[in-house]
Amino acid sequence: MFKLTKRRLLSAATFAAASLAIPASFAQDSGAKDKVKAAFVYVGPVGDFGWTYAHDEARKCMVEQLGDKVETTFVENVAEGPDSERVIRQLAQDGADIVFTTSFGFMNPTIKVAKQFPDVKFEHATGYQTGSDNMSLYNAKFYQGRAVLGTIAGKMSESGKAGYIASFPIPEVVMGINAFTLAAKKVNPDFETQVVWVNSWYDPAKEADAANALLSQGADVITQHTDSPAPLQAAEKAGAIAFGQASDMSSFAPNAHMTAIVDDWCPYYVKRVEAVLDGSWEADNVWLGMADGEVVMSPFSDKMPEDVKEAAQKVYDDTKAGTYEVFTGPITDQSGEVRVPEGETLSEEDLLKMDWYVEGVKS
Amino acid sequence: MTLDLLVAILMTVAGAATPLLIAALGELVVEKSGVLNLGVEGMMLIGAVTGFAVAYVTGVPTFGALAALCAGALVSLVFAVLTLSLMANQVATGLALTIFGTGVSALIGAPFVGITTATLGPLFAFDDPLMRLVFGHSPLVYLGLALTLAVWWFLRHSRRGLVLRAVGESDEAAHAIGYPVLKIRYLAVLFGGAMAGLAGCYYSLVLTPMWAERLTAGRGWIAIALVVFASWKPGRLLLGAYLFGLVITMELQAKAAGFNMFAPEFLAALPYLATIAVLAIISFARKGDANAPACLGKSFRATA
């Protein structure tokens, strides 16, 4: 009688895994393909109206552009950590040619799985390291959009004081605060940004209370680096102006909403999948911005005066053309020390580890 | 500090305190009857999404609030059947109810993400700050205060309240005298569910008029902590809820004013530290008795 022991089970499982993995790794060559299977791993629900929503819209847009040359699947609501490793491995095993993992916390699991599947391409969003040459990194320069918001805020604010609802003091958020403030100060040298940390990416009630606190203390512009539309609703009630986060949120605040920074990952996804199609895919680490069409602004509100619209459009156009960079010296920090001398521009490397605030930021 | 700013702060305090107060009042009655329902967060989410959906579809926010009330009671009925009739463990079932509520509310709410509805805002609008402070709140704020008074009177001065307390202190004795222990506990759990549902719709109809997954962001747990903080007394609950509201608001106001005397993390932790401190003080003063109902969390089966 065949007895089921742990050892037998394990060896059977190993054999099964090996027999699955071997054909997968021999069956491929690095040349061109007729059809690509692309898989996406999302941290939130596709209906979050923010980060994950933007990635899924880009996936749909890519399918529209590439037609039947691409077949996509996605898994939503994947928790960051060990569970994501299982999901990523499953997708690779199921024959995906390229896997996009779209949240910071998926980085280590992606590195692990990428090593196990050398013939599958992996693309990780917002991470900082890879472990093998079949894994790429991609991110977007959202701070360029913050410079547009700052310009609008500087022009429209009467009190010269903006309230900034921030999540966590990581470089991504810090550089956003700085870009916003620098751009606003170019228009109004006395401009101040008051930051309130809510220690959460998502807590509608707290975000709304923070916005109300800022508004009651004299801010007439509200901007945020948190994910819910609650601060916009607070601004709408108080008659202040505000900006959408990650997607157009004007339905929540038709009067207050001026514009929003919108993540458009579509051009990047099309480009990368096409590269797999023609066999030219190579691991890379890209940080794309307005010039690449990855960071765009949602339509400017009719409530915005013409001259403000023009100024905001100019920042957008110049950033796109490469003639405007908000982190160009002279830049002084909160203590008045010059951090970036006249004529110099902060390097991408320095931006990605930014841990100081420019003059005008109160936190 | 100007009058306008002071009024704005006090208005925010009332806004932050009301849902905590309503949810905690419900949980207080549940616990007084000897049942521990840790599913407040889940019931609040169900109330929030139902309230929003009904208000959106009918266009009448009051209907939304009523629907939230009923939805909360309905989910709590699941809890009641499992723990009271089938004698499942109350802690585990309560936690399961929270997880269930989080998932189901996300499912029901999927078509309602990204839209707004009419709100259950103030009935009267005033320009004068003092008038606004007294009359300019959402009706739910006044309802919360009225409910506190009603619950206090019920538990302290009514015969039925006395019976409910007796059931929570000694279910065996109450049963022996001839009181219907399970029926009373069923009613208490339903009341708790209804209050949690109502508290939930305060978020989706008043504070942040929208629906998004996990809208209440853990406030249900604060409500449970609040019951312990108040040592099961409605008067202290009112005080505690407004105190929690004040701390939450002052944390943000202090940051907005650029006032950095304390680490913001410390201010955020303050309500929880206060709960622990109060528990310790009460236990110490009464030599180990924190006024908890003696039968809290225990299943009851009639033996005779």
Interface residues (C-beta under 8 A of the other chain):
Chain A: P45 G47 D48 F49 G163 Q194 V195 V196 W197 V198 N199 S200 Y202 D203 P204 A205 K206 E207 A208 D209 A210 N212 A213 L214 L215 S216 Q217 A219 S228 P229 A230 Q233 S251 F252 K362 S363
Chain B: D4 L5 A8 I9 T12 G15 A16 A106 A110 V113 G114 I115 T116 Y203 L207 T208 P209 M210 A212 E213 R214 L215 T216 A217 R219 I248 T249 L252 Q253 K255 A256 A257 G258 P264 E265 A268
